[in-house]
Amino acid sequence: MKKGRKRKRIRMIKKKEKNSEEEAGKKKEKDKKEKKNKATKEKTNNPVKLKAKLEKLDTKLKDIQAKKEDILRQLKELEEGGKGKVIEEKPTQVSKELENRV
């Protein structure tokens, strides 16, 4: 009888530990969401900080726009000039070594 009671007690303890771990995980997730919401809702009235943020976003947008234009230019070149040309791949170091062995 004592073995059966011990096993039940052990099972109950494990079940309680598991539940408490799950609750702790849920609390952590909830805390993260609350912190994120506070950070996004927090407004600044300092015009210097706002201007700095705006300039930072402007530079990021310009960089992205430059990348977009470069990609479009490359695509256009490939479409126009790539019709009759075959793109040659540069041999890699491994393929050179294989050729030397043969």
Kinemage of the C-alpha trace (Angstrom):
@kinemage 1
@onewidth
@group {chain A} dominant
@subgroup {mainchain}
@vectorlist {calphas} color= white
{ca met a 1} P 0.000 0.000 0.000
{ca lys a 2} L 2.772 2.424 0.832
{ca lys a 3} L 4.342 2.097 -2.633
{ca gly a 4} L 1.046 2.983 -4.293
{ca arg a 5} L 0.611 6.068 -2.126
{ca lys a 6} L 4.164 7.225 -2.828
{ca arg a 7} L 3.640 6.859 -6.553
{ca lys a 8} L 0.399 8.840 -6.401
{ca arg a 9} L 2.091 11.534 -4.378
{ca ile a 10} L 4.998 11.693 -6.844
{ca arg a 11} L 2.590 11.942 -9.783
{ca met a 12} L 0.675 14.755 -8.083
{ca ile a 13} L 3.879 16.662 -7.365
{ca lys a 14} L 5.076 16.297 -10.963
{ca lys a 15} L 1.700 17.444 -12.255
{ca lys a 16} L 1.808 20.553 -10.035
{ca glu a 17} L 5.360 21.354 -11.176
{ca lys a 18} L 4.365 21.010 -14.806
{ca asn a 19} L 1.376 23.317 -14.350
{ca ser a 20} L 3.457 25.916 -12.528
{ca glu a 21} L 6.071 25.866 -15.324
{ca glu a 22} L 3.375 26.409 -17.941
{ca glu a 23} L 1.927 29.306 -15.973
{ca ala a 24} L 5.382 30.861 -15.621
{ca gly a 25} L 5.890 30.622 -19.383
{ca lys a 26} L 2.554 32.279 -20.028
{ca lys a 27} L 3.405 35.081 -17.603
{ca lys a 28} L 6.720 35.706 -19.372
{ca glu a 29} L 5.000 35.941 -22.745
{ca lys a 30} L 2.413 38.303 -21.321
{ca asp a 31} L 5.135 40.502 -19.792
{ca lys a 32} L 6.966 40.670 -23.124
{ca lys a 33} L 3.800 41.747 -24.918
{ca glu a 34} L 3.104 44.426 -22.314
{ca lys a 35} L 6.639 45.810 -22.605
{ca lys a 36} L 6.354 45.891 -26.373
{ca asn a 37} L 3.031 47.721 -26.199
{ca lys a 38} L 4.430 50.270 -23.751
{ca ala a 39} L 7.403 50.921 -25.996
{ca thr a 40} L 5.236 51.521 -29.051
{ca lys a 41} L 2.736 53.660 -27.192
{ca glu a 42} L 5.403 55.787 -25.570
{ca lys a 43} L 5.389 59.132 -27.369
{ca thr a 44} L 8.065 61.738 -27.228
{ca asn a 45} L 7.394 65.434 -27.435
{ca asn a 46} L 11.021 66.363 -27.949
{ca pro a 47} L 11.344 67.771 -31.491
{ca val a 48} L 15.089 67.079 -31.612
{ca lys a 49} L 14.536 63.363 -31.007
{ca leu a 50} L 11.715 63.244 -33.540
{ca lys a 51} L 13.869 64.921 -36.182
{ca ala a 52} L 16.683 62.466 -35.491
{ca lys a 53} L 14.286 59.540 -35.912
{ca leu a 54} L 12.982 61.030 -39.147
{ca glu a 55} L 16.495 61.472 -40.541
{ca lys a 56} L 17.372 57.903 -39.600
{ca leu a 57} L 14.304 56.584 -41.415
{ca asp a 58} L 15.086 58.793 -44.410
{ca thr a 59} L 18.582 57.368 -44.753
{ca lys a 60} L 17.257 53.815 -44.502
{ca leu a 61} L 14.665 54.523 -47.189
{ca lys a 62} L 17.295 56.029 -49.491
{ca asp a 63} L 19.529 52.985 -49.059
{ca ile a 64} L 16.658 50.645 -49.831
{ca gln a 65} L 15.664 52.702 -52.865
{ca ala a 66} L 19.256 52.596 -54.174
{ca lys a 67} L 19.322 48.805 -53.759
{ca lys a 68} L 16.014 48.521 -55.584
{ca glu a 69} L 17.261 50.629 -58.493
{ca asp a 70} L 20.447 48.561 -58.722
{ca ile a 71} L 18.494 45.308 -58.814
{ca leu a 72} L 16.123 46.682 -61.454
{ca arg a 73} L 19.110 47.834 -63.552
{ca gln a 74} L 20.727 44.391 -63.305
{ca leu a 75} L 17.465 42.696 -64.229
{ca lys a 76} L 17.014 44.970 -67.238
{ca glu a 77} L 20.569 44.289 -68.406
{ca leu a 78} L 20.041 40.557 -68.125
{ca glu a 79} L 16.757 40.677 -70.003
{ca glu a 80} L 18.122 42.841 -72.843
{ca gly a 81} L 21.620 41.484 -73.197
{ca gly a 82} L 21.061 37.957 -71.994
{ca lys a 83} L 19.052 36.798 -75.003
{ca gly a 84} L 22.028 35.798 -77.164
{ca lys a 85} L 24.651 35.414 -74.485
{ca val a 86} L 25.347 32.453 -72.311
{ca ile a 87} L 26.329 33.329 -68.799
{ca glu a 88} L 29.675 31.766 -68.018
{ca glu a 89} L 30.339 30.661 -64.502
{ca lys a 90} L 33.767 31.170 -63.047
{ca pro a 91} L 35.460 27.885 -62.205
{ca thr a 92} L 35.752 27.308 -58.516
{ca gln a 93} L 38.871 26.255 -56.707
{ca val a 94} L 37.523 22.734 -56.238
{ca ser a 95} L 36.833 22.224 -59.932
{ca lys a 96} L 40.327 23.486 -60.807
{ca glu a 97} L 41.860 20.978 -58.436
{ca leu a 98} L 39.817 18.186 -59.969
{ca glu a 99} L 40.963 19.129 -63.471
{ca asn a 100} L 44.602 19.130 -62.344
{ca arg a 101} L 44.281 15.629 -60.903
{ca val a 102} L 42.916 14.152 -64.119
